[in-house]
Each structure stands twice: as C-alpha cells, then as structure tokens.
Amino acid sequence: MLYLIGLGLNFDGISEYGLAVARRCKQVYLENYTVEFPYSEGELKDKLGLKKLVSLDRESVESEAIVDEAQKQDVALLVYGSPLTATTHISLINEAKRLGVKYKVIYSASIFDAVAETGLQLYKFGKIASMPAWKKNYEPDSFMEIVSENKSIKAHSLILVDIGLDFQTALEQLKVSAKKYNLKLNRFVVCSRLGTKNSKIHYKFIEEYQEFSGIKAPFCFIIPEKLHFLEKDVLEEFT
C-alpha cells in the first residue's frame, strides 16, 4: 500500500495517525525538492523515530518507482506541508489506480492554510504563482503574468518561491519582473517559516525589504489587492 503523508509546517506538524503509519511502513521516503525544510532531515528522522529515511529528488518521485514498490509492501512518502499541493504527487495516485495499488492520503497543514494569519481572506486569493530560480540566459517571469491576471479581478496573489533562492535574490527577481509587466509594487507581504516557532510576517515596501537580512526559507510573497477594512487592520500590525 502507498501512503502519502503530510508533515505539516513545523517539527510537530505530522498527525498522530500519520506518524503511526510512517513507523509501521517497510520503507519511508522523504520528498526533498518542493521546499526548503526549516529543519534537517536528520532531525526529522530522529523526531519521527524512524530507523531509515530515504530522501528522493524530483526525478526519483516522477519515475513513480515507489508505486511499483508499494505493490509488494507498505511504502510512505513524506511531504512537507500537505501531500497534494504539488502536481507530481497526484500523478502517483493516478499510477496507483492504474496498477491497482491501494493508497491513502494523510493530510496536514500547508502554506495555503497558514497565509490566513496575515489577515488576508483566503477566498479573495487568485491563482497561485511559483517563482523559479533564474539562471544565466534564462529568466522565466511568467509568474508575474499570473499576478497581473489576479490584479485584473482584484484578487490577492500568493507567490511560492523556488527552493534554493535566497531572499534578496528572490526580491530582485520580483522587482525586475514587475517592471517588465508594468506592475507597480505597493506594500506587499513576506511570510517566512509560517507555522514554526520562527514564523515571521512583514508588510512593507520593496525599498524597506532591500535593507532586510535574516529572512529564512521557506518564505513566500503575497501581493495584496483591494483590502477589506478588516484585512487592512490586521496587515497594519505587520508594518
């Protein structure tokens, strides 16, 4: 049987049920490519009381070999946040169905829950955007096109930042992309390590963020649109 188990956002985020299942599985894998963990893999392994924890990159998960393995024994894939926030993971379920392999999803908290702590109302968010890391001669900025679409319907934009991007580099990519799409960046939100004891929420202008240091991954940007007065009251606390 294949289990997709959410780890939640903090060190104690996994549910009691998810923990019990992980401990009894013959093989436990950790998906390591969608987010930078706010703790080490070794710390997680010790916390969960596992004898063995195998880290998998994108290629390994997308090969769907773990589904084949789950035909013979109980296999768990641990995912930071909630298991189905990445499209890769739903493909595992589709493959399990195709092969007749039993599966179960064990949910937990994710960034999509946690951003409500900013005071922004979840039903007012538009499409989710992902900011990839730029490389030499390759600077994808289509995430800003999504922001532009959201702004056209007065919806807030959540931008998830790619693994490996430090804060100042991501900030520069945001600035350059906004200029290309002729979008003015007013005050916007930066969320860092939501759900952990080191959780931080900031609401500032980009010039103020350029003086910042110490914002640690995982972090994300939120570009708010027209604010309800209750949203505005909460956001002002983070200035």
C-alpha angles and dihedrals in degrees: 000000000000121000123193105198127190117221095198122219103293141043092272097037100110114098121245088246093050091049093050091050093048091051093053097045118105092224128025123192131188121214104223108176110070100063143010107249119233087222136038126266089240092055090049093050091051093044092053092045094234123160091208135017119179118202117221128199125211094270092053094049094044091051084069090215090139089066090057089049090051089062088071105033144003110285128183129199112198115209128188110244112355121347101237102047089099119065091222091070097055087057088061089057091049090051091048090053091049092052095040093245116154115236140179132196117213108195131210139170119301140185087268090066096038099056088071086077087076088068092245111134112245096219089060094062120104130201117337114245128204123209111211123204111263121234134194109295091000119086109158111194103168088119087075090055087061090050089051091051091049092050090053089063094037093249125148117247125223112199116196112206121225121249113267097030115123118215100256093047091050090047091054091049089051092050095047093046093048090053091050091053093043092241118149113222110219120174111324138178130257117193119193126190094341114197094026131098087256094055115149132183122189131183111191147124119275091250089059092049091054088068092052127107133173100046103145133205137293093056136145141191127235120197105199123209128197107346129222110226090250091053090049093050092054095042092052088064089066097053 
